[in-house]
Amino acid sequence: MEFEVKPFIYTTKMKELLQILLLTVAFTGCQNHGVKKADLSSADSVLVDSLFKNYKEESSQYIFMYQTTSPKHKEYLDSALYLVEEAIEKGYSKLYYFELGKLGILAEMGEYDKAVEYVYSLNKYEYIKDYPYLIVIKNRFKAMQCHAKNDKEGEKKYLHKIVSIIKTYIDNHKKEILEYLQSDDPQKLSKGDYMMAVATYCHYTMLLYGEEKAQKELEELSSAMSSIAKQFFMFPPNEDDLKGFYGY
């Protein structure tokens, strides 16, 4: 299949695509906790898959009802959180689906301190290689809390921390990352080891500095990017970015 390169326009669909790609990269290589399929019989594995699906559908339904009713009813979020926590406790989560779901619900509730505390509890799990994923999202929640309080200085402080943390990772893998960015293969770009680092670095740099100033900060990376890579990474974040948690 040939890919046609078109002028890039930021859309909600592209934001959704980025979120899906980031989550896929983040957790494809993770060790699943709870019930391990390798230790299950075929019948038990099917049962766990079925229970995962049931909890996913029911909790998603409560979240959907919360999002589509006016005025919003917090009880729907309470119910979704109860189901998500029960699924985690019983070991029905796969690729951290419910753990991320819990963080998303806590963000919607404005329970930023609880979200940070929960992130600390995830330290025993493995993520993508040596990418500092948990440290990034801890600081994201702190930035979100400042944003909710209209604390511009605090928000900028934590965004700066995030950018600095990711930049250190990129500097430690610069040769490999610059080679990776030269690819014009969408499959390689979307599944590469460095996809999360580049995507989040571009994202948070633009969030911190604004699109125009960020172009200068990102010049070294962007100059190495193929036209396809630029479509993947070089677009501004949504202005409401810090009002929710999207997995990164």
C-alpha positions as CSV (number, residue, x, y, z in Angstrom):
1,M,0.0,0.0,0.0
2,E,1.3,3.5,-0.9
3,F,0.8,6.4,1.4
4,E,0.0,9.7,-0.1
5,V,1.6,12.6,1.7
6,K,-0.8,15.5,2.1
7,P,-0.5,18.9,3.8
8,F,-0.9,18.3,7.5
9,I,-3.9,19.7,9.3
10,Y,-4.4,19.0,13.0
11,T,-7.7,17.4,13.7
12,T,-9.5,15.7,16.6
13,K,-9.1,12.4,14.8
14,M,-5.3,12.9,14.7
15,K,-5.3,13.5,18.4
16,E,-7.2,10.3,18.9
17,L,-4.8,8.5,16.7
18,L,-1.8,9.8,18.7
19,Q,-3.4,8.7,21.9
20,I,-4.1,5.2,20.6
21,L,-0.5,4.9,19.2
22,L,1.0,6.1,22.5
23,L,-1.0,3.7,24.6
24,T,-0.1,0.9,22.3
25,V,3.6,1.6,22.4
26,A,3.5,2.2,26.2
27,F,2.0,-1.1,27.1
28,T,2.8,-3.6,24.3
29,G,6.0,-4.5,26.1
30,C,4.7,-4.5,29.6
31,Q,4.5,-7.4,31.9
32,N,0.8,-8.0,32.6
33,H,0.1,-8.3,36.3
34,G,-2.7,-10.0,38.1
35,V,-3.7,-13.3,36.5
36,K,-1.0,-14.4,34.1
37,K,-2.3,-16.3,31.1
38,A,0.8,-18.5,31.0
39,D,-0.4,-20.0,34.3
40,L,-4.0,-20.5,33.1
41,S,-5.7,-23.4,31.5
42,S,-7.4,-22.7,28.1
43,A,-10.8,-22.6,29.8
44,D,-9.6,-20.2,32.5
45,S,-7.9,-17.9,30.0
46,V,-11.2,-17.6,28.0
47,L,-13.0,-16.8,31.3
48,V,-10.5,-14.1,32.2
49,D,-10.9,-12.6,28.7
50,S,-14.7,-12.7,29.1
51,L,-14.5,-11.0,32.5
52,F,-12.2,-8.3,31.2
53,K,-14.6,-7.6,28.4
54,N,-17.6,-7.4,30.8
55,Y,-15.8,-5.0,33.2
56,K,-14.6,-2.9,30.3
57,E,-18.1,-2.6,28.7
58,E,-19.9,-1.9,32.0
59,S,-17.4,0.7,33.2
60,S,-17.3,2.4,29.8
61,Q,-21.1,2.6,29.8
62,Y,-21.0,4.5,33.1
63,I,-18.4,6.9,31.8
64,F,-20.4,7.4,28.6
65,M,-23.5,8.2,30.7
66,Y,-21.5,10.7,32.7
67,Q,-20.2,12.4,29.6
68,T,-23.6,12.6,27.8
69,T,-25.9,13.8,30.7
70,S,-26.5,17.3,31.7
71,P,-26.0,18.2,34.4
72,K,-23.3,15.6,35.0
73,H,-23.9,13.0,37.7
74,K,-20.8,12.2,39.7
75,E,-22.5,8.9,40.7
76,Y,-21.7,7.6,37.2
77,L,-18.0,8.2,37.8
78,D,-18.2,6.6,41.2
79,S,-19.7,3.5,39.7
80,A,-17.1,3.3,36.9
81,L,-14.3,3.7,39.5
82,Y,-15.7,0.9,41.6
83,L,-15.8,-1.5,38.7
84,V,-12.3,-0.5,37.5
85,E,-10.8,-1.0,40.9
86,E,-12.6,-4.3,41.3
87,A,-11.3,-5.5,38.0
88,I,-7.7,-4.5,39.0
89,E,-8.0,-6.3,42.4
90,K,-9.3,-9.5,40.8
91,G,-6.6,-9.5,38.1
92,Y,-8.7,-8.9,35.1
93,S,-6.8,-6.0,33.7
94,K,-4.8,-6.4,30.4
95,L,-2.0,-4.2,29.2
96,Y,-2.9,-1.8,32.1
97,Y,-6.3,-0.9,30.6
98,F,-8.0,-0.5,33.9
99,E,-5.0,1.1,35.6
100,L,-5.1,3.8,33.0
101,G,-8.8,3.9,33.2
102,K,-8.6,4.6,36.9
103,L,-6.2,7.5,36.3
104,G,-8.6,8.9,33.7
105,I,-11.5,8.7,36.1
106,L,-9.6,10.3,39.0
107,A,-8.6,13.1,36.6
108,E,-12.2,13.7,35.6
109,M,-13.1,13.8,39.3
110,G,-10.3,16.4,40.0
111,E,-8.7,14.0,42.4
112,Y,-5.1,14.8,41.4
113,D,-3.4,14.0,44.7
114,K,-5.1,10.5,44.6
115,A,-3.9,10.1,41.0
116,V,-0.3,10.9,41.9
117,E,-0.5,8.5,44.9
118,Y,-1.8,5.8,42.6
119,V,0.9,6.3,40.1
120,Y,3.5,5.8,42.8
121,S,1.9,2.4,43.5
122,L,2.6,1.3,39.9
123,N,6.3,1.5,40.3
124,K,6.6,-2.3,40.6
125,Y,5.4,-2.7,37.0
126,E,7.6,-2.6,33.9
127,Y,7.0,-0.2,31.0
128,I,8.8,0.6,27.8
129,K,12.5,-0.1,28.3
130,D,14.1,2.7,30.2
131,Y,11.6,5.5,29.2
132,P,10.6,7.3,32.4
133,Y,6.9,6.9,31.8
134,L,5.7,7.0,35.4
135,I,7.8,10.1,36.3
136,V,6.3,11.9,33.3
137,I,2.7,11.2,34.2
138,K,3.3,12.0,37.9
139,N,4.4,15.5,36.8
140,R,1.5,15.7,34.3
141,F,-1.0,15.2,37.1
142,K,0.7,17.9,39.1
143,A,0.6,20.2,36.1
144,M,-3.1,19.4,35.7
145,Q,-3.7,20.3,39.4
146,C,-2.0,23.6,38.9
147,H,-4.0,24.2,35.7
148,A,-7.3,23.5,37.5
149,K,-6.3,26.1,40.2
150,N,-5.2,28.6,37.5
151,D,-1.7,28.5,39.0
152,K,0.2,29.4,35.8
153,E,3.7,29.3,37.5
154,G,3.1,25.9,39.0
155,E,1.8,24.6,35.7
156,K,4.8,25.9,33.8
157,K,7.1,24.4,36.5
158,Y,5.8,20.9,36.1
159,L,5.6,21.1,32.3
160,H,9.3,22.2,32.3
161,K,10.1,19.2,34.5
162,I,8.4,16.9,32.0
163,V,10.3,18.3,29.0
164,S,13.6,18.2,30.9
165,I,13.0,14.5,31.9
166,I,12.1,13.4,28.3
167,K,15.0,15.5,26.8
168,T,17.5,13.6,29.0
169,Y,16.1,10.3,27.7
170,I,16.3,11.6,24.1
171,D,19.9,12.8,24.6
172,N,20.9,9.4,25.9
173,H,19.5,7.8,22.8
174,K,20.1,10.6,20.3
175,K,21.9,8.6,17.5
176,E,19.2,5.9,17.4
177,I,16.3,8.4,17.6
178,L,17.7,10.6,14.8
179,E,18.0,7.5,12.6
180,Y,14.5,6.4,13.6
181,L,13.0,9.8,12.6
182,Q,14.4,9.5,9.1
183,S,12.0,6.7,8.3
184,D,9.1,7.3,6.0
185,D,7.5,4.0,7.0
186,P,4.3,4.7,9.0
187,Q,4.4,1.2,10.5
188,K,8.0,1.6,11.7
189,L,7.3,5.1,13.1
190,S,4.1,4.0,15.0
191,K,5.7,0.9,16.5
192,G,9.3,2.0,17.0
193,D,10.9,1.9,20.4
194,Y,11.3,5.7,20.5
195,M,7.8,6.7,19.4
196,M,6.6,7.5,22.9
197,A,9.6,9.6,23.7
198,V,9.5,11.7,20.5
199,A,5.7,12.1,20.6
200,T,5.6,13.2,24.2
201,Y,8.6,15.5,23.9
202,C,7.1,17.3,20.9
203,H,3.7,17.4,22.7
204,Y,4.9,18.8,26.0
205,T,7.4,21.2,24.4
206,M,4.6,22.8,22.4
207,L,2.4,22.8,25.5
208,L,5.1,24.6,27.5
209,Y,6.4,27.1,24.9
210,G,3.6,27.5,22.4
211,E,3.8,26.3,18.9
212,E,6.0,29.1,17.4
213,K,8.7,29.1,20.1
214,A,8.6,25.3,20.3
215,Q,9.7,25.0,16.7
216,K,13.1,26.4,17.6
217,E,13.4,24.1,20.7
218,L,12.5,21.1,18.5
219,E,14.7,22.1,15.5
220,E,17.3,19.3,15.9
221,L,14.6,16.6,15.9
222,S,12.3,18.1,13.3
223,S,15.2,18.7,10.9
224,A,15.9,14.9,11.0
225,M,12.3,14.0,10.5
226,S,10.9,12.6,7.2
227,S,7.7,14.2,5.9
228,I,5.7,11.3,7.4
229,A,7.4,11.6,10.8
230,K,6.5,15.3,10.8
231,Q,2.9,14.4,10.3
232,F,3.2,12.0,13.3
233,F,4.8,14.4,15.7
234,M,4.8,18.1,14.7
235,F,1.4,19.3,15.5
236,P,0.1,21.5,18.4
237,P,-1.7,20.0,21.4
238,N,-5.4,20.7,22.1
239,E,-5.9,23.8,24.2
240,D,-7.8,21.7,26.7
241,D,-5.0,19.2,27.0
242,L,-4.5,19.6,30.8
243,K,-8.1,19.1,31.6
244,G,-7.9,15.3,31.1
245,F,-5.6,12.3,31.2
246,Y,-5.0,10.5,27.9
247,G,-2.4,8.0,28.9
248,Y,0.7,10.1,28.5
